[in-house]
């Protein structure tokens, strides 16, 4: 796919410059050269058709031809996912699929039963941000999913400014009872061992809706991906 990311203000008729990493991909992986047409997105929802003017070892010059529509439009559901960090590359998969499913913001969460220490989670932030950018390029979105710094569950609840739903394996209402504000929604996913009773009590005190799905026992990474898809189908644009 001939899509490249450039964090800059872009307008038709201008010449823009790709950085070293994107230039390497353009030149050495895709083997593109002068005169070839590519698209560039700015991470803020805008995409542009461009023509390569020159390539070097560390940068490439592109002429911006016109504005184009991204292949994947943004969902009307402004969705934030806060998922408890789990060990290994399974969490990378959650980040990647959240981008593909149209999530606006992703928050790595540390909870009482989290198996990853906060300091270790913080060390993985740059990796998750890179995964999000690559997934954006591949899935056709022009809006980058923001990956925030890891947050403690209790601190996050104190700062909640949107409607929030916590998905739990127990003690929640059925999904079909859920009513949400489509303009802005935060959903919270727990660790492999489930939520602690104290966390569920705190969520209720903060006015967070607790929902329990029936019929299946899902791994943490499966639940995060599957439920996000269900929410986009019910309240977003996955018809």
GUNU-431191 format. One record per residue: residue in one letter; x, y, z of N, C-alpha, C in turn. Coordinates in steps of 0.02 Angstrom, whole numbers, padded with zeros to 5 digits, always signed. Atoms other than C-alpha are relative to their C-alpha. Layout:
// GUNU-431191
aXYZXYZXYZ;...
***
This chain:
// GUNU-431191
x+00042-00059+00000+00000+00000+00000+00044+00062+00000;x-00042-00059+00008+00071+00169-00050-00025+00057+00044;x+00023-00052-00047+00019+00266+00105+00057+00017+00048;x-00054-00023-00044+00137+00372+00210-00028+00051+00049;x+00021-00045-00054+00119+00469+00371+00047+00059+00005;x-00040-00061-00010+00177+00648+00392-00037+00045+00049;x+00031-00042-00051+00139+00745+00550+00016+00073-00015;x-00011-00069+00021+00124+00917+00471-00064+00027-00030;x+00055-00032+00036+00002+01043+00401+00014-00006-00074;x-00010+00015+00071-00020+00993+00218-00054+00034-00040;x+00049-00031+00045-00105+01084+00075+00019-00014-00072;x-00012+00012+00071-00124+01055-00112+00045+00054-00029;x-00045-00046+00032+00012+01135-00216+00067+00008+00035;x-00062-00005-00038+00145+01124-00081+00047-00059-00015;x-00048+00055+00000+00303+01019-00075+00013-00019+00072;x-00010+00024-00068+00320+00911+00081+00057-00050+00001;x-00058+00043-00007+00462+00806+00148-00013-00056+00049;x+00005+00058-00044+00453+00631+00219+00064-00008+00040;x-00058+00012-00042+00568+00585+00362+00037-00064-00020;x-00045+00055+00019+00702+00450+00361-00035-00068-00002;x+00031+00066-00002+00594+00301+00411-00050-00009-00056;x+00049+00005+00055+00453+00337+00288+00036-00001-00068;x-00039+00001+00063+00582+00373+00152+00030-00068-00013;x-00028+00067+00008+00666+00206+00183-00053-00049-00025;x+00054+00045+00021+00499+00119+00164-00019+00014-00073;x+00017-00019+00068+00460+00216+00005+00052-00025-00050;x-00055+00013+00048+00630+00189-00076+00021-00074-00001;x-00032+00066-00004+00693+00020-00013-00050-00057+00003;x+00050+00054-00006+00534-00079+00026-00047-00001-00060;x+00047-00004+00056+00410-00018-00104+00035+00014-00067;x-00041-00014+00060+00549+00032-00227-00035+00051-00046;x+00031-00054+00038+00460+00190-00281+00052+00052-00018;x-00047-00050+00022+00545+00330-00375-00034+00062-00026;x+00024-00064+00025+00526+00500-00455-00057-00011-00050;x+00057+00004+00044+00357+00522-00540-00055-00047+00025;x+00051+00044-00026+00267+00386-00442-00048+00038+00046;x+00050-00032-00042+00106+00436-00355-00013-00041+00063;x+00012+00031-00065+00074+00399-00171-00052+00042+00036;x+00043-00041-00042-00044+00458-00035+00034+00012+00067;x-00028-00021-00064+00003+00548+00125-00057+00022+00046;x+00050-00023-00049-00105+00568+00281+00035+00033+00058;x-00031-00041-00052-00075+00689+00423-00016-00023+00071;x+00017+00025-00066-00146+00587+00568-00057+00037+00033;x+00055-00040-00027-00285+00715+00594-00063-00006-00043;x+00059+00014+00040-00407+00645+00467+00004+00023-00073;x-00006-00026+00068-00340+00721+00305+00050-00043-00040;x-00043+00040+00044-00263+00627+00159+00008+00036-00067;x-00018-00037+00060-00179+00690+00001+00034-00045-00051;x-00036+00032+00055-00126+00624-00169+00063+00040-00014;x-00064-00034+00010+00057+00663-00199+00040-00035-00055;x-00046+00028+00050+00191+00637-00331+00071+00009+00025;x-00069-00003-00024+00372+00596-00288+00041+00044-00046;x-00044-00045+00038+00492+00733-00342+00073-00020+00006;x-00070+00020-00009+00655+00669-00268+00004-00046+00061;x-00013+00042-00058+00723+00538-00149+00074+00002+00017;x-00069+00002-00023+00880+00537-00044+00008-00053+00053;x-00013+00050-00051+00958+00435+00094-00044+00010+00062;x+00036-00014-00063+00861+00522+00234-00066+00036-00010;x+00064-00034+00011+00715+00612+00152-00023-00008-00072;x+00029+00001+00067+00598+00616+00003-00044+00062-00008;x+00040-00058+00015+00517+00768-00077-00061-00021-00041;x+00062+00017+00034+00335+00751-00129-00039+00064-00017;x+00044-00055+00020+00224+00871-00225-00072-00020+00015;x+00069+00014-00020+00048+00879-00151-00046+00019-00058;x+00043-00012+00058-00078+00862-00293-00070+00023+00020;x+00069-00016-00019-00249+00863-00210-00020-00038+00063;x+00028+00035-00058-00351+00813-00059-00041-00059-00025;x+00039+00059+00017-00427+00639-00066-00035-00027+00063;x+00035+00030-00056-00548+00540+00042+00038-00061+00024;x-00032+00061-00026-00469+00411+00158-00041-00062-00018;x+00035+00061+00017-00512+00231+00116-00048-00021+00056;x+00041+00019-00058-00582+00205+00292-00024+00063+00036;x+00026-00059-00035-00695+00345+00358-00002-00012+00075;x+00002+00005-00072-00701+00382+00543-00071-00016+00024;x+00064+00019-00029-00840+00309+00649-00033+00060+00034;x+00034-00053-00037-00973+00427+00719+00005-00010+00076;x-00009+00015-00071-00940+00342+00887+00070+00017+00021;x-00065-00020-00027-00798+00432+00976+00018-00046+00058;x-00010+00056-00046-00731+00279+01065+00070+00000+00030;x-00064+00008-00036-00594+00271+01197+00001-00070+00031;x-00009+00065-00030-00531+00099+01247+00053+00004+00054;x-00048+00006-00055-00447+00076+01417+00005-00074+00017;x-00008+00072-00008-00380-00102+01423+00058-00015+00047;x-00052+00020-00047-00283-00181+01565+00057-00033-00038;x-00059+00027+00034-00106-00221+01509+00009-00073+00018;x-00014+00071-00010-00071-00406+01486+00070-00015-00028;x-00068+00014+00022+00100-00488+01460+00004-00020-00074;x-00015+00026+00066+00178-00523+01291-00031+00038-00057;x+00022-00034+00061+00128-00482+01114-00075-00002-00010;x+00073-00001+00007-00057-00517+01141-00028+00070+00010;x+00024-00069-00009-00075-00338+01201+00014+00042-00063;x-00013-00033+00063+00007-00279+01040-00058-00011-00048;x+00057+00016+00043-00136-00367+00950-00061+00043+00017;x+00057-00041-00021-00266-00272+01052+00009+00071-00027;x-00013-00068+00026-00183-00106+01004-00012+00002-00075;x+00007+00001+00073-00175-00153+00820-00073-00004-00021;x+00070+00009+00021-00355-00212+00808-00044+00057+00023;x+00037-00059-00020-00418-00061+00904+00004+00054-00054;x-00007-00047+00056-00349+00047+00763-00047-00021-00057;x+00041+00024+00056-00434-00061+00632-00074+00007+00014;x+00070-00004-00019-00598-00053+00728-00023+00072+00012;x+00021-00069-00001-00600+00137+00728+00002+00034+00068;x-00006-00031-00066-00552+00175+00909+00037+00067-00006;x-00030-00067+00002-00508+00359+00938+00060+00006+00046;x-00054-00003-00049-00400+00341+01093+00007-00066+00036;x-00014+00062-00034-00317+00195+01179+00041+00015+00063;x-00034-00012-00064-00266+00196+01363+00021-00067+00031;x-00023+00059-00037-00157+00056+01435-00016+00010+00075;x+00026-00006-00068-00229+00021+01608+00037-00048+00046;x-00027+00043-00052-00149-00046+01766-00052-00007+00055;x+00053+00015-00048-00267-00131+01889+00029-00044+00055;x-00024+00038-00058-00256-00229+02052+00026-00069-00020;x-00021+00067+00021-00239-00396+01961+00042+00001-00064;x-00042-00007+00060-00132-00329+01819+00066-00038+00011;x-00061+00040-00005+00016-00445+01785+00062+00039-00021;x-00056-00040+00024+00125-00305+01716+00008+00061+00046;x-00013-00057-00044+00207-00175+01830-00006+00065-00039;x+00008-00064+00035+00170+00008+01789+00064+00023-00035;x-00063-00022+00031+00354+00044+01755+00015-00039-00064;x-00011+00041+00060+00364-00101+01632-00050+00018-00055;x+00050-00022+00050+00203-00044+01546+00023+00064-00034;x-00023-00064+00028+00276+00130+01524+00055-00009-00051;x-00055+00013+00047+00427+00057+01435-00026-00023-00068;x+00028+00027+00062+00312-00018+01303-00041+00052-00039;x+00042-00051+00031+00222+00146+01261+00022+00016-00070;x-00024-00018+00066+00332+00192+01114-00015-00056-00051;x+00016+00057+00044+00308+00017+01041-00073+00001-00020;x+00072-00001+00016+00119+00030+01054-00018+00057-00047;x+00013-00057+00044+00121+00202+00972+00023-00016-00071;x-00024+00020+00067+00224+00132+00828-00047-00050-00033;x+00048+00049+00026+00104-00015+00809-00063+00035-00025;x+00060-00037+00019-00042+00107+00803+00010+00037-00066;x-00014-00036+00062+00041+00210+00666+00002-00046-00060;x-00004+00048+00055+00080+00059+00559-00068-00029-00017;x+00067+00026+00013-00096-00009+00581-00043+00051-00036;x+00037-00053+00034-00167+00159+00526+00018+00002-00074;x-00021+00001+00070-00065+00153+00367-00031-00058-00038;x+00023+00061+00033-00124-00023+00328-00076-00002-00008;x+00073+00008+00001-00309-00005+00368-00037+00056-00037;x+00031-00051+00040-00342+00155+00271-00027+00060+00038;x+00021-00059-00038-00382+00275+00413+00049+00058-00010;x-00044-00058+00002-00313+00452+00406+00006+00033+00069;x-00001-00025-00069-00344+00485+00592+00040-00049+00042;x-00040+00042-00043-00211+00418+00708-00037-00013+00066;x+00025+00016-00067-00275+00327+00863+00054+00022+00050;x-00048-00021-00051-00191+00414+01009+00009-00055+00051;x-00016+00048-00052-00104+00293+01127+00028+00040+00059;x-00020-00041-00058-00094+00377+01298+00050-00039+00043;x-00043+00032-00049+00030+00342+01436-00042-00044+00046;x+00038+00044-00045-00021+00199+01552-00028+00037+00060;x+00034-00033-00056-00143+00249+01689-00024-00051+00051;x+00027+00040-00054-00194+00178+01856-00077+00003-00003;x+00073+00005+00005-00376+00120+01861-00035+00053+00043;x+00033-00046-00046-00424+00224+02012+00009+00072-00023;x-00012-00068+00024-00343+00383+01945-00040+00016-00062;x+00038-00012+00061-00427+00361+01778-00074+00013+00015;x+00070-00010-00018-00599+00346+01857-00011+00070+00029;x+00007-00067-00029-00569+00508+01952-00002+00054-00053;x-00004-00051+00053-00535+00599+01788-00050-00011-00057;x+00046+00015+00054-00675+00524+01683-00045+00060-00016;x+00042-00056+00020-00765+00657+01583-00052-00021-00052;x+00047+00026+00050-00867+00545+01467-00040-00058+00030;x+00037+00061-00018-00996+00406+01480+00048-00058-00001;x-00046+00056-00003-00904+00248+01533-00037-00065+00013;x+00028+00067-00008-00943+00064+01524+00057-00048+00017;x-00050+00049-00020-00845-00071+01614-00028-00070-00015;x+00022+00068+00017-00856-00248+01545+00032-00049+00050;x-00021+00047-00052-00846-00382+01679-00028-00069-00013;x+00025+00068+00008-00863-00570+01680-00056-00017+00049;x+00051+00013-00051-00985-00553+01826-00029+00065+00025;x+00031-00055-00038-01104-00439+01920-00019+00061-00042;x+00021-00055+00041-01154-00332+01771-00069-00009-00030;x+00064+00004+00034-01314-00293+01677+00009-00030-00069;x-00005+00026+00069-01354-00375+01509+00017+00055-00050;x-00020-00049+00051-01284-00290+01355-00060+00035-00031;x+00058-00031+00034-01457-00260+01282-00033+00054+00041;x+00026-00054-00042-01495-00144+01428+00043+00063-00005;x-00048-00055+00003-01349-00031+01385-00025+00057-00044;x+00014-00062+00037-01385+00148+01330+00061+00045+00005;x-00061-00040-00002-01237+00256+01281-00008+00064-00040;x-00005-00062+00037-01195+00429+01219+00048-00012-00059;x-00042+00017+00058-01132+00400+01042+00055+00052-00013;x-00049-00052+00016-01036+00563+01039+00067-00013+00035;x-00063+00012-00037-00908+00505+01169-00011-00055+00051;x+00008+00058-00044-00889+00337+01257+00068-00028+00017;x-00060+00034-00023-00752+00258+01362-00019-00070+00024;x+00013+00068-00021-00748+00070+01383+00062-00028+00034;x-00054+00025-00040-00643-00023+01510+00000-00076+00000;x-00008+00072+00001-00576-00200+01496+00049-00020+00056;x-00039+00022-00057-00504-00297+01643+00056-00048-00018;x-00056+00047+00010-00356-00416+01666-00024-00071-00009;x+00016+00071+00010-00349-00603+01636-00037-00030+00060;x+00031+00026-00060-00399-00637+01816-00065+00032+00019;x+00063-00034-00015-00549-00522+01811+00010+00059+00047;x-00002-00059-00044-00589-00365+01909-00003-00020+00074;x+00006+00008-00072-00565-00355+02097-00067+00030+00023;x+00064-00026-00026-00724-00327+02200+00004+00074+00015;x-00008-00071-00018-00655-00160+02260-00003+00044-00063;x+00002-00039+00062-00634-00101+02080-00071+00005-00027;x+00069-00002+00022-00812-00148+02034-00041+00048+00043;x+00036-00046-00045-00877-00056+02188+00018+00072-00016;x-00022-00068+00016-00774+00098+02144-00031+00024-00066;x+00030-00019+00064-00838+00096+01965-00074+00019+00009;x+00071-00016-00013-01019+00093+02027-00006+00068+00034;x+00001-00064-00035-00983+00238+02144+00012+00058-00048;x-00016-00053+00048-00916+00338+01996-00051+00004-00056;x+00052-00002+00051-01073+00304+01892+00016-00037-00063;x-00018+00039+00059-00990+00183+01773-00049-00059-00008;x+00043+00058+00013-01107+00056+01692+00042-00063-00004;x-00035+00065+00002-01054-00125+01718-00042-00048-00041;x+00036+00044+00046-01101-00248+01581+00034-00068+00000;x-00025+00069+00004-01082-00437+01577-00032-00035-00060;x+00023+00040+00056-01095-00539+01418-00011-00072+00023;x+00012+00070-00016-01168-00713+01429+00018-00044-00058;x-00007+00048+00053-01136-00871+01332+00070-00021-00019;x-00068+00017+00019-00947-00868+01309+00049+00019+00055;x-00056-00019-00042-00788-00869+01411+00057+00019-00046;x-00048-00027+00048-00662-00760+01320+00065+00018+00035;x-00064-00025-00023-00477-00728+01343-00001+00076-00001;x+00000-00073-00007-00433-00548+01387+00006+00034-00068;x-00010-00032+00065-00370-00506+01212-00059-00012-00046;x+00058+00014+00042-00518-00591+01128-00059+00045+00020;x+00055-00041-00024-00642-00498+01237+00007+00073-00023;x-00011-00070+00019-00564-00328+01201-00015+00012-00073;x+00011-00008+00072-00569-00354+01013-00073-00013-00018;x+00069+00019+00018-00739-00439+01003-00050+00052+00025;x+00049-00047-00028-00831-00317+01117+00006+00068-00035;x-00008-00062+00036-00756-00166+01029-00036-00004-00068;x+00035+00009+00064-00821-00236+00864-00076+00002+00009;x+00072+00000-00014-00993-00264+00941-00025+00071+00012;x+00019-00069-00013-00999-00085+01003-00002+00042-00064;x+00001-00037+00063-00953-00017+00832-00058-00021-00044;x+00059+00022+00037-01091-00123+00757-00064+00030+00029;x+00062-00023-00033-01220-00068+00885-00007+00076-00001;x+00003-00073-00008-01175+00116+00905+00041+00039-00051;x-00044-00034+00047-01048+00155+00768-00021-00010-00072;x+00013+00003+00072-01033+00121+00582+00012-00068-00031;x-00009+00067+00027-01005-00067+00565-00067-00033-00008;x+00068+00025+00011-01173-00113+00490+00001-00069-00033;
***
